[in-house]
């Protein structure tokens, strides 16, 4: 059994998200997601196949940006934004991933539509330092 450090797990997840969501390289992405991947998201069909089919059939403009990545042991949490998703608003998401031996085996998320300046009660952007255009 190969143990990875929290920093190694964080690097693996960041590279995986770039590979799948930004490069859309499903073949290369297979090495990051377990064939028995468990998906807890209400927005993504089950398993690695469900995730990959969603990306393959989705908008070619889909893009992922990470603002914060935190890792502890086998868990990695990302605070990021999905844009180009074909909806009126981008999604600001916290993704929580559990890894085993450097491969993602389980996923949870919390998703919000990104607020514009006009609909932000707090007056601050949800992602980065600017409101969406």
MODELLER restraints for C-alpha pairs under 7 A, 6 or more apart:
rsr = mdl.restraints
at = mdl.atoms
rsr.add(forms.Gaussian(group=physical.xy_distance, feature=features.Distance(at['CA:1:A'], at['CA:101:A']), mean=6.73, stdev=0.5))
rsr.add(forms.Gaussian(group=physical.xy_distance, feature=features.Distance(at['CA:2:A'], at['CA:101:A']), mean=5.22, stdev=0.5))
rsr.add(forms.Gaussian(group=physical.xy_distance, feature=features.Distance(at['CA:3:A'], at['CA:101:A']), mean=5.82, stdev=0.5))
rsr.add(forms.Gaussian(group=physical.xy_distance, feature=features.Distance(at['CA:4:A'], at['CA:101:A']), mean=6.57, stdev=0.5))
rsr.add(forms.Gaussian(group=physical.xy_distance, feature=features.Distance(at['CA:4:A'], at['CA:102:A']), mean=6.31, stdev=0.5))
rsr.add(forms.Gaussian(group=physical.xy_distance, feature=features.Distance(at['CA:5:A'], at['CA:73:A']), mean=6.58, stdev=0.5))
rsr.add(forms.Gaussian(group=physical.xy_distance, feature=features.Distance(at['CA:6:A'], at['CA:71:A']), mean=5.20, stdev=0.5))
rsr.add(forms.Gaussian(group=physical.xy_distance, feature=features.Distance(at['CA:6:A'], at['CA:72:A']), mean=5.26, stdev=0.5))
rsr.add(forms.Gaussian(group=physical.xy_distance, feature=features.Distance(at['CA:6:A'], at['CA:73:A']), mean=4.96, stdev=0.5))
rsr.add(forms.Gaussian(group=physical.xy_distance, feature=features.Distance(at['CA:6:A'], at['CA:74:A']), mean=6.53, stdev=0.5))
rsr.add(forms.Gaussian(group=physical.xy_distance, feature=features.Distance(at['CA:7:A'], at['CA:71:A']), mean=6.68, stdev=0.5))
rsr.add(forms.Gaussian(group=physical.xy_distance, feature=features.Distance(at['CA:9:A'], at['CA:74:A']), mean=6.85, stdev=0.5))
rsr.add(forms.Gaussian(group=physical.xy_distance, feature=features.Distance(at['CA:9:A'], at['CA:76:A']), mean=6.93, stdev=0.5))
rsr.add(forms.Gaussian(group=physical.xy_distance, feature=features.Distance(at['CA:9:A'], at['CA:102:A']), mean=6.22, stdev=0.5))
rsr.add(forms.Gaussian(group=physical.xy_distance, feature=features.Distance(at['CA:10:A'], at['CA:69:A']), mean=6.86, stdev=0.5))
rsr.add(forms.Gaussian(group=physical.xy_distance, feature=features.Distance(at['CA:10:A'], at['CA:71:A']), mean=5.83, stdev=0.5))
rsr.add(forms.Gaussian(group=physical.xy_distance, feature=features.Distance(at['CA:10:A'], at['CA:76:A']), mean=5.89, stdev=0.5))
rsr.add(forms.Gaussian(group=physical.xy_distance, feature=features.Distance(at['CA:12:A'], at['CA:102:A']), mean=6.97, stdev=0.5))
rsr.add(forms.Gaussian(group=physical.xy_distance, feature=features.Distance(at['CA:16:A'], at['CA:29:A']), mean=6.19, stdev=0.5))
rsr.add(forms.Gaussian(group=physical.xy_distance, feature=features.Distance(at['CA:16:A'], at['CA:32:A']), mean=5.85, stdev=0.5))
rsr.add(forms.Gaussian(group=physical.xy_distance, feature=features.Distance(at['CA:19:A'], at['CA:25:A']), mean=5.71, stdev=0.5))
rsr.add(forms.Gaussian(group=physical.xy_distance, feature=features.Distance(at['CA:19:A'], at['CA:29:A']), mean=5.88, stdev=0.5))
rsr.add(forms.Gaussian(group=physical.xy_distance, feature=features.Distance(at['CA:20:A'], at['CA:26:A']), mean=6.00, stdev=0.5))
rsr.add(forms.Gaussian(group=physical.xy_distance, feature=features.Distance(at['CA:20:A'], at['CA:29:A']), mean=5.63, stdev=0.5))
rsr.add(forms.Gaussian(group=physical.xy_distance, feature=features.Distance(at['CA:21:A'], at['CA:55:A']), mean=6.95, stdev=0.5))
rsr.add(forms.Gaussian(group=physical.xy_distance, feature=features.Distance(at['CA:21:A'], at['CA:62:A']), mean=6.77, stdev=0.5))
rsr.add(forms.Gaussian(group=physical.xy_distance, feature=features.Distance(at['CA:21:A'], at['CA:63:A']), mean=5.99, stdev=0.5))
rsr.add(forms.Gaussian(group=physical.xy_distance, feature=features.Distance(at['CA:21:A'], at['CA:64:A']), mean=6.02, stdev=0.5))
rsr.add(forms.Gaussian(group=physical.xy_distance, feature=features.Distance(at['CA:22:A'], at['CA:63:A']), mean=5.31, stdev=0.5))
rsr.add(forms.Gaussian(group=physical.xy_distance, feature=features.Distance(at['CA:22:A'], at['CA:64:A']), mean=6.25, stdev=0.5))
rsr.add(forms.Gaussian(group=physical.xy_distance, feature=features.Distance(at['CA:26:A'], at['CA:52:A']), mean=6.64, stdev=0.5))
rsr.add(forms.Gaussian(group=physical.xy_distance, feature=features.Distance(at['CA:32:A'], at['CA:103:A']), mean=5.07, stdev=0.5))
rsr.add(forms.Gaussian(group=physical.xy_distance, feature=features.Distance(at['CA:32:A'], at['CA:104:A']), mean=6.03, stdev=0.5))
rsr.add(forms.Gaussian(group=physical.xy_distance, feature=features.Distance(at['CA:33:A'], at['CA:48:A']), mean=6.44, stdev=0.5))
rsr.add(forms.Gaussian(group=physical.xy_distance, feature=features.Distance(at['CA:33:A'], at['CA:103:A']), mean=5.65, stdev=0.5))
rsr.add(forms.Gaussian(group=physical.xy_distance, feature=features.Distance(at['CA:33:A'], at['CA:104:A']), mean=4.86, stdev=0.5))
rsr.add(forms.Gaussian(group=physical.xy_distance, feature=features.Distance(at['CA:33:A'], at['CA:105:A']), mean=6.50, stdev=0.5))
rsr.add(forms.Gaussian(group=physical.xy_distance, feature=features.Distance(at['CA:34:A'], at['CA:48:A']), mean=6.98, stdev=0.5))
rsr.add(forms.Gaussian(group=physical.xy_distance, feature=features.Distance(at['CA:34:A'], at['CA:103:A']), mean=5.99, stdev=0.5))
rsr.add(forms.Gaussian(group=physical.xy_distance, feature=features.Distance(at['CA:34:A'], at['CA:104:A']), mean=5.86, stdev=0.5))
rsr.add(forms.Gaussian(group=physical.xy_distance, feature=features.Distance(at['CA:34:A'], at['CA:105:A']), mean=5.40, stdev=0.5))
rsr.add(forms.Gaussian(group=physical.xy_distance, feature=features.Distance(at['CA:35:A'], at['CA:48:A']), mean=6.12, stdev=0.5))
rsr.add(forms.Gaussian(group=physical.xy_distance, feature=features.Distance(at['CA:36:A'], at['CA:47:A']), mean=6.58, stdev=0.5))
rsr.add(forms.Gaussian(group=physical.xy_distance, feature=features.Distance(at['CA:36:A'], at['CA:105:A']), mean=6.76, stdev=0.5))
rsr.add(forms.Gaussian(group=physical.xy_distance, feature=features.Distance(at['CA:37:A'], at['CA:47:A']), mean=5.05, stdev=0.5))
rsr.add(forms.Gaussian(group=physical.xy_distance, feature=features.Distance(at['CA:37:A'], at['CA:48:A']), mean=5.53, stdev=0.5))
rsr.add(forms.Gaussian(group=physical.xy_distance, feature=features.Distance(at['CA:37:A'], at['CA:104:A']), mean=6.91, stdev=0.5))
rsr.add(forms.Gaussian(group=physical.xy_distance, feature=features.Distance(at['CA:37:A'], at['CA:105:A']), mean=4.47, stdev=0.5))
rsr.add(forms.Gaussian(group=physical.xy_distance, feature=features.Distance(at['CA:37:A'], at['CA:106:A']), mean=5.55, stdev=0.5))
rsr.add(forms.Gaussian(group=physical.xy_distance, feature=features.Distance(at['CA:38:A'], at['CA:46:A']), mean=6.84, stdev=0.5))
rsr.add(forms.Gaussian(group=physical.xy_distance, feature=features.Distance(at['CA:38:A'], at['CA:47:A']), mean=5.47, stdev=0.5))
rsr.add(forms.Gaussian(group=physical.xy_distance, feature=features.Distance(at['CA:38:A'], at['CA:105:A']), mean=6.08, stdev=0.5))
rsr.add(forms.Gaussian(group=physical.xy_distance, feature=features.Distance(at['CA:38:A'], at['CA:106:A']), mean=4.60, stdev=0.5))
rsr.add(forms.Gaussian(group=physical.xy_distance, feature=features.Distance(at['CA:38:A'], at['CA:107:A']), mean=6.40, stdev=0.5))
rsr.add(forms.Gaussian(group=physical.xy_distance, feature=features.Distance(at['CA:39:A'], at['CA:46:A']), mean=5.40, stdev=0.5))
rsr.add(forms.Gaussian(group=physical.xy_distance, feature=features.Distance(at['CA:39:A'], at['CA:47:A']), mean=5.69, stdev=0.5))
rsr.add(forms.Gaussian(group=physical.xy_distance, feature=features.Distance(at['CA:39:A'], at['CA:106:A']), mean=6.01, stdev=0.5))
rsr.add(forms.Gaussian(group=physical.xy_distance, feature=features.Distance(at['CA:39:A'], at['CA:107:A']), mean=5.23, stdev=0.5))
rsr.add(forms.Gaussian(group=physical.xy_distance, feature=features.Distance(at['CA:39:A'], at['CA:108:A']), mean=6.78, stdev=0.5))
rsr.add(forms.Gaussian(group=physical.xy_distance, feature=features.Distance(at['CA:40:A'], at['CA:107:A']), mean=5.84, stdev=0.5))
rsr.add(forms.Gaussian(group=physical.xy_distance, feature=features.Distance(at['CA:40:A'], at['CA:108:A']), mean=5.02, stdev=0.5))
rsr.add(forms.Gaussian(group=physical.xy_distance, feature=features.Distance(at['CA:41:A'], at['CA:108:A']), mean=5.64, stdev=0.5))
rsr.add(forms.Gaussian(group=physical.xy_distance, feature=features.Distance(at['CA:41:A'], at['CA:109:A']), mean=5.90, stdev=0.5))
rsr.add(forms.Gaussian(group=physical.xy_distance, feature=features.Distance(at['CA:44:A'], at['CA:50:A']), mean=6.55, stdev=0.5))
rsr.add(forms.Gaussian(group=physical.xy_distance, feature=features.Distance(at['CA:44:A'], at['CA:51:A']), mean=6.04, stdev=0.5))
rsr.add(forms.Gaussian(group=physical.xy_distance, feature=features.Distance(at['CA:45:A'], at['CA:51:A']), mean=6.29, stdev=0.5))
rsr.add(forms.Gaussian(group=physical.xy_distance, feature=features.Distance(at['CA:59:A'], at['CA:84:A']), mean=6.64, stdev=0.5))
rsr.add(forms.Gaussian(group=physical.xy_distance, feature=features.Distance(at['CA:59:A'], at['CA:85:A']), mean=6.06, stdev=0.5))
rsr.add(forms.Gaussian(group=physical.xy_distance, feature=features.Distance(at['CA:59:A'], at['CA:86:A']), mean=6.42, stdev=0.5))
rsr.add(forms.Gaussian(group=physical.xy_distance, feature=features.Distance(at['CA:61:A'], at['CA:84:A']), mean=4.73, stdev=0.5))
rsr.add(forms.Gaussian(group=physical.xy_distance, feature=features.Distance(at['CA:62:A'], at['CA:82:A']), mean=6.88, stdev=0.5))
rsr.add(forms.Gaussian(group=physical.xy_distance, feature=features.Distance(at['CA:62:A'], at['CA:83:A']), mean=5.72, stdev=0.5))
rsr.add(forms.Gaussian(group=physical.xy_distance, feature=features.Distance(at['CA:62:A'], at['CA:84:A']), mean=4.30, stdev=0.5))
rsr.add(forms.Gaussian(group=physical.xy_distance, feature=features.Distance(at['CA:62:A'], at['CA:85:A']), mean=5.34, stdev=0.5))
rsr.add(forms.Gaussian(group=physical.xy_distance, feature=features.Distance(at['CA:63:A'], at['CA:82:A']), mean=5.65, stdev=0.5))
rsr.add(forms.Gaussian(group=physical.xy_distance, feature=features.Distance(at['CA:63:A'], at['CA:83:A']), mean=5.29, stdev=0.5))
rsr.add(forms.Gaussian(group=physical.xy_distance, feature=features.Distance(at['CA:63:A'], at['CA:84:A']), mean=6.16, stdev=0.5))
rsr.add(forms.Gaussian(group=physical.xy_distance, feature=features.Distance(at['CA:64:A'], at['CA:80:A']), mean=6.92, stdev=0.5))
rsr.add(forms.Gaussian(group=physical.xy_distance, feature=features.Distance(at['CA:64:A'], at['CA:81:A']), mean=5.72, stdev=0.5))
rsr.add(forms.Gaussian(group=physical.xy_distance, feature=features.Distance(at['CA:64:A'], at['CA:82:A']), mean=4.71, stdev=0.5))
rsr.add(forms.Gaussian(group=physical.xy_distance, feature=features.Distance(at['CA:64:A'], at['CA:83:A']), mean=6.61, stdev=0.5))
rsr.add(forms.Gaussian(group=physical.xy_distance, feature=features.Distance(at['CA:65:A'], at['CA:80:A']), mean=5.42, stdev=0.5))
rsr.add(forms.Gaussian(group=physical.xy_distance, feature=features.Distance(at['CA:65:A'], at['CA:81:A']), mean=5.26, stdev=0.5))
rsr.add(forms.Gaussian(group=physical.xy_distance, feature=features.Distance(at['CA:65:A'], at['CA:82:A']), mean=6.69, stdev=0.5))
rsr.add(forms.Gaussian(group=physical.xy_distance, feature=features.Distance(at['CA:66:A'], at['CA:78:A']), mean=6.65, stdev=0.5))
rsr.add(forms.Gaussian(group=physical.xy_distance, feature=features.Distance(at['CA:66:A'], at['CA:79:A']), mean=6.00, stdev=0.5))
rsr.add(forms.Gaussian(group=physical.xy_distance, feature=features.Distance(at['CA:66:A'], at['CA:80:A']), mean=4.21, stdev=0.5))
rsr.add(forms.Gaussian(group=physical.xy_distance, feature=features.Distance(at['CA:66:A'], at['CA:81:A']), mean=6.56, stdev=0.5))
rsr.add(forms.Gaussian(group=physical.xy_distance, feature=features.Distance(at['CA:67:A'], at['CA:79:A']), mean=5.70, stdev=0.5))
rsr.add(forms.Gaussian(group=physical.xy_distance, feature=features.Distance(at['CA:67:A'], at['CA:80:A']), mean=5.44, stdev=0.5))
rsr.add(forms.Gaussian(group=physical.xy_distance, feature=features.Distance(at['CA:68:A'], at['CA:78:A']), mean=5.69, stdev=0.5))
rsr.add(forms.Gaussian(group=physical.xy_distance, feature=features.Distance(at['CA:68:A'], at['CA:79:A']), mean=5.08, stdev=0.5))
rsr.add(forms.Gaussian(group=physical.xy_distance, feature=features.Distance(at['CA:69:A'], at['CA:76:A']), mean=7.00, stdev=0.5))
rsr.add(forms.Gaussian(group=physical.xy_distance, feature=features.Distance(at['CA:69:A'], at['CA:77:A']), mean=5.70, stdev=0.5))
rsr.add(forms.Gaussian(group=physical.xy_distance, feature=features.Distance(at['CA:69:A'], at['CA:78:A']), mean=4.50, stdev=0.5))
rsr.add(forms.Gaussian(group=physical.xy_distance, feature=features.Distance(at['CA:69:A'], at['CA:79:A']), mean=6.46, stdev=0.5))
rsr.add(forms.Gaussian(group=physical.xy_distance, feature=features.Distance(at['CA:70:A'], at['CA:76:A']), mean=5.69, stdev=0.5))
rsr.add(forms.Gaussian(group=physical.xy_distance, feature=features.Distance(at['CA:70:A'], at['CA:77:A']), mean=5.19, stdev=0.5))
rsr.add(forms.Gaussian(group=physical.xy_distance, feature=features.Distance(at['CA:70:A'], at['CA:78:A']), mean=6.49, stdev=0.5))
rsr.add(forms.Gaussian(group=physical.xy_distance, feature=features.Distance(at['CA:71:A'], at['CA:77:A']), mean=6.25, stdev=0.5))
rsr.add(forms.Gaussian(group=physical.xy_distance, feature=features.Distance(at['CA:74:A'], at['CA:98:A']), mean=5.56, stdev=0.5))
rsr.add(forms.Gaussian(group=physical.xy_distance, feature=features.Distance(at['CA:74:A'], at['CA:99:A']), mean=5.14, stdev=0.5))
rsr.add(forms.Gaussian(group=physical.xy_distance, feature=features.Distance(at['CA:74:A'], at['CA:100:A']), mean=6.75, stdev=0.5))
rsr.add(forms.Gaussian(group=physical.xy_distance, feature=features.Distance(at['CA:75:A'], at['CA:96:A']), mean=6.95, stdev=0.5))
rsr.add(forms.Gaussian(group=physical.xy_distance, feature=features.Distance(at['CA:75:A'], at['CA:97:A']), mean=5.58, stdev=0.5))
rsr.add(forms.Gaussian(group=physical.xy_distance, feature=features.Distance(at['CA:75:A'], at['CA:98:A']), mean=4.59, stdev=0.5))
rsr.add(forms.Gaussian(group=physical.xy_distance, feature=features.Distance(at['CA:75:A'], at['CA:99:A']), mean=6.37, stdev=0.5))
rsr.add(forms.Gaussian(group=physical.xy_distance, feature=features.Distance(at['CA:76:A'], at['CA:96:A']), mean=5.79, stdev=0.5))
rsr.add(forms.Gaussian(group=physical.xy_distance, feature=features.Distance(at['CA:76:A'], at['CA:97:A']), mean=5.24, stdev=0.5))
rsr.add(forms.Gaussian(group=physical.xy_distance, feature=features.Distance(at['CA:76:A'], at['CA:98:A']), mean=6.58, stdev=0.5))
rsr.add(forms.Gaussian(group=physical.xy_distance, feature=features.Distance(at['CA:77:A'], at['CA:94:A']), mean=6.62, stdev=0.5))
rsr.add(forms.Gaussian(group=physical.xy_distance, feature=features.Distance(at['CA:77:A'], at['CA:95:A']), mean=5.51, stdev=0.5))
rsr.add(forms.Gaussian(group=physical.xy_distance, feature=features.Distance(at['CA:77:A'], at['CA:96:A']), mean=4.50, stdev=0.5))
rsr.add(forms.Gaussian(group=physical.xy_distance, feature=features.Distance(at['CA:77:A'], at['CA:97:A']), mean=6.40, stdev=0.5))
rsr.add(forms.Gaussian(group=physical.xy_distance, feature=features.Distance(at['CA:78:A'], at['CA:94:A']), mean=5.45, stdev=0.5))
rsr.add(forms.Gaussian(group=physical.xy_distance, feature=features.Distance(at['CA:78:A'], at['CA:95:A']), mean=5.16, stdev=0.5))
rsr.add(forms.Gaussian(group=physical.xy_distance, feature=features.Distance(at['CA:78:A'], at['CA:96:A']), mean=6.64, stdev=0.5))
rsr.add(forms.Gaussian(group=physical.xy_distance, feature=features.Distance(at['CA:79:A'], at['CA:93:A']), mean=5.81, stdev=0.5))
rsr.add(forms.Gaussian(group=physical.xy_distance, feature=features.Distance(at['CA:79:A'], at['CA:94:A']), mean=4.59, stdev=0.5))
rsr.add(forms.Gaussian(group=physical.xy_distance, feature=features.Distance(at['CA:79:A'], at['CA:95:A']), mean=6.69, stdev=0.5))
rsr.add(forms.Gaussian(group=physical.xy_distance, feature=features.Distance(at['CA:80:A'], at['CA:92:A']), mean=5.78, stdev=0.5))
rsr.add(forms.Gaussian(group=physical.xy_distance, feature=features.Distance(at['CA:80:A'], at['CA:93:A']), mean=5.36, stdev=0.5))
rsr.add(forms.Gaussian(group=physical.xy_distance, feature=features.Distance(at['CA:80:A'], at['CA:94:A']), mean=6.44, stdev=0.5))
rsr.add(forms.Gaussian(group=physical.xy_distance, feature=features.Distance(at['CA:81:A'], at['CA:90:A']), mean=6.88, stdev=0.5))
rsr.add(forms.Gaussian(group=physical.xy_distance, feature=features.Distance(at['CA:81:A'], at['CA:91:A']), mean=5.60, stdev=0.5))
rsr.add(forms.Gaussian(group=physical.xy_distance, feature=features.Distance(at['CA:81:A'], at['CA:92:A']), mean=4.47, stdev=0.5))
rsr.add(forms.Gaussian(group=physical.xy_distance, feature=features.Distance(at['CA:81:A'], at['CA:93:A']), mean=5.98, stdev=0.5))
rsr.add(forms.Gaussian(group=physical.xy_distance, feature=features.Distance(at['CA:82:A'], at['CA:90:A']), mean=5.81, stdev=0.5))
rsr.add(forms.Gaussian(group=physical.xy_distance, feature=features.Distance(at['CA:82:A'], at['CA:91:A']), mean=5.16, stdev=0.5))
rsr.add(forms.Gaussian(group=physical.xy_distance, feature=features.Distance(at['CA:82:A'], at['CA:92:A']), mean=6.49, stdev=0.5))
rsr.add(forms.Gaussian(group=physical.xy_distance, feature=features.Distance(at['CA:83:A'], at['CA:90:A']), mean=4.79, stdev=0.5))
rsr.add(forms.Gaussian(group=physical.xy_distance, feature=features.Distance(at['CA:83:A'], at['CA:91:A']), mean=6.65, stdev=0.5))
rsr.add(forms.Gaussian(group=physical.xy_distance, feature=features.Distance(at['CA:89:A'], at['CA:113:A']), mean=5.60, stdev=0.5))
rsr.add(forms.Gaussian(group=physical.xy_distance, feature=features.Distance(at['CA:89:A'], at['CA:114:A']), mean=5.90, stdev=0.5))
rsr.add(forms.Gaussian(group=physical.xy_distance, feature=features.Distance(at['CA:90:A'], at['CA:113:A']), mean=5.83, stdev=0.5))
rsr.add(forms.Gaussian(group=physical.xy_distance, feature=features.Distance(at['CA:90:A'], at['CA:114:A']), mean=5.35, stdev=0.5))
rsr.add(forms.Gaussian(group=physical.xy_distance, feature=features.Distance(at['CA:91:A'], at['CA:111:A']), mean=6.30, stdev=0.5))
rsr.add(forms.Gaussian(group=physical.xy_distance, feature=features.Distance(at['CA:91:A'], at['CA:112:A']), mean=5.58, stdev=0.5))
rsr.add(forms.Gaussian(group=physical.xy_distance, feature=features.Distance(at['CA:91:A'], at['CA:113:A']), mean=4.71, stdev=0.5))
rsr.add(forms.Gaussian(group=physical.xy_distance, feature=features.Distance(at['CA:91:A'], at['CA:114:A']), mean=5.49, stdev=0.5))
rsr.add(forms.Gaussian(group=physical.xy_distance, feature=features.Distance(at['CA:92:A'], at['CA:111:A']), mean=5.91, stdev=0.5))
rsr.add(forms.Gaussian(group=physical.xy_distance, feature=features.Distance(at['CA:92:A'], at['CA:112:A']), mean=5.35, stdev=0.5))
rsr.add(forms.Gaussian(group=physical.xy_distance, feature=features.Distance(at['CA:92:A'], at['CA:113:A']), mean=6.18, stdev=0.5))
rsr.add(forms.Gaussian(group=physical.xy_distance, feature=features.Distance(at['CA:92:A'], at['CA:114:A']), mean=5.67, stdev=0.5))
rsr.add(forms.Gaussian(group=physical.xy_distance, feature=features.Distance(at['CA:93:A'], at['CA:109:A']), mean=6.68, stdev=0.5))
rsr.add(forms.Gaussian(group=physical.xy_distance, feature=features.Distance(at['CA:93:A'], at['CA:110:A']), mean=5.61, stdev=0.5))
rsr.add(forms.Gaussian(group=physical.xy_distance, feature=features.Distance(at['CA:93:A'], at['CA:111:A']), mean=4.56, stdev=0.5))
rsr.add(forms.Gaussian(group=physical.xy_distance, feature=features.Distance(at['CA:93:A'], at['CA:112:A']), mean=6.43, stdev=0.5))
rsr.add(forms.Gaussian(group=physical.xy_distance, feature=features.Distance(at['CA:94:A'], at['CA:109:A']), mean=5.50, stdev=0.5))
rsr.add(forms.Gaussian(group=physical.xy_distance, feature=features.Distance(at['CA:94:A'], at['CA:110:A']), mean=5.22, stdev=0.5))
rsr.add(forms.Gaussian(group=physical.xy_distance, feature=features.Distance(at['CA:94:A'], at['CA:111:A']), mean=6.68, stdev=0.5))
rsr.add(forms.Gaussian(group=physical.xy_distance, feature=features.Distance(at['CA:95:A'], at['CA:108:A']), mean=5.96, stdev=0.5))
rsr.add(forms.Gaussian(group=physical.xy_distance, feature=features.Distance(at['CA:95:A'], at['CA:109:A']), mean=4.47, stdev=0.5))
rsr.add(forms.Gaussian(group=physical.xy_distance, feature=features.Distance(at['CA:95:A'], at['CA:110:A']), mean=6.71, stdev=0.5))
rsr.add(forms.Gaussian(group=physical.xy_distance, feature=features.Distance(at['CA:96:A'], at['CA:107:A']), mean=5.63, stdev=0.5))
rsr.add(forms.Gaussian(group=physical.xy_distance, feature=features.Distance(at['CA:96:A'], at['CA:108:A']), mean=5.10, stdev=0.5))
rsr.add(forms.Gaussian(group=physical.xy_distance, feature=features.Distance(at['CA:96:A'], at['CA:109:A']), mean=5.94, stdev=0.5))
rsr.add(forms.Gaussian(group=physical.xy_distance, feature=features.Distance(at['CA:97:A'], at['CA:104:A']), mean=6.50, stdev=0.5))
rsr.add(forms.Gaussian(group=physical.xy_distance, feature=features.Distance(at['CA:97:A'], at['CA:106:A']), mean=5.68, stdev=0.5))
rsr.add(forms.Gaussian(group=physical.xy_distance, feature=features.Distance(at['CA:97:A'], at['CA:107:A']), mean=4.59, stdev=0.5))
rsr.add(forms.Gaussian(group=physical.xy_distance, feature=features.Distance(at['CA:97:A'], at['CA:108:A']), mean=6.59, stdev=0.5))
rsr.add(forms.Gaussian(group=physical.xy_distance, feature=features.Distance(at['CA:98:A'], at['CA:104:A']), mean=5.81, stdev=0.5))
rsr.add(forms.Gaussian(group=physical.xy_distance, feature=features.Distance(at['CA:98:A'], at['CA:105:A']), mean=5.85, stdev=0.5))
rsr.add(forms.Gaussian(group=physical.xy_distance, feature=features.Distance(at['CA:98:A'], at['CA:106:A']), mean=5.10, stdev=0.5))
rsr.add(forms.Gaussian(group=physical.xy_distance, feature=features.Distance(at['CA:98:A'], at['CA:107:A']), mean=6.49, stdev=0.5))
rsr.add(forms.Gaussian(group=physical.xy_distance, feature=features.Distance(at['CA:99:A'], at['CA:105:A']), mean=5.43, stdev=0.5))
rsr.add(forms.Gaussian(group=physical.xy_distance, feature=features.Distance(at['CA:114:A'], at['CA:126:A']), mean=6.44, stdev=0.5))
rsr.add(forms.Gaussian(group=physical.xy_distance, feature=features.Distance(at['CA:115:A'], at['CA:126:A']), mean=6.70, stdev=0.5))
rsr.add(forms.Gaussian(group=physical.xy_distance, feature=features.Distance(at['CA:116:A'], at['CA:131:A']), mean=5.71, stdev=0.5))
rsr.add(forms.Gaussian(group=physical.xy_distance, feature=features.Distance(at['CA:116:A'], at['CA:132:A']), mean=6.10, stdev=0.5))
rsr.add(forms.Gaussian(group=physical.xy_distance, feature=features.Distance(at['CA:117:A'], at['CA:123:A']), mean=6.49, stdev=0.5))
rsr.add(forms.Gaussian(group=physical.xy_distance, feature=features.Distance(at['CA:117:A'], at['CA:131:A']), mean=5.97, stdev=0.5))
rsr.add(forms.Gaussian(group=physical.xy_distance, feature=features.Distance(at['CA:125:A'], at['CA:131:A']), mean=5.03, stdev=0.5))
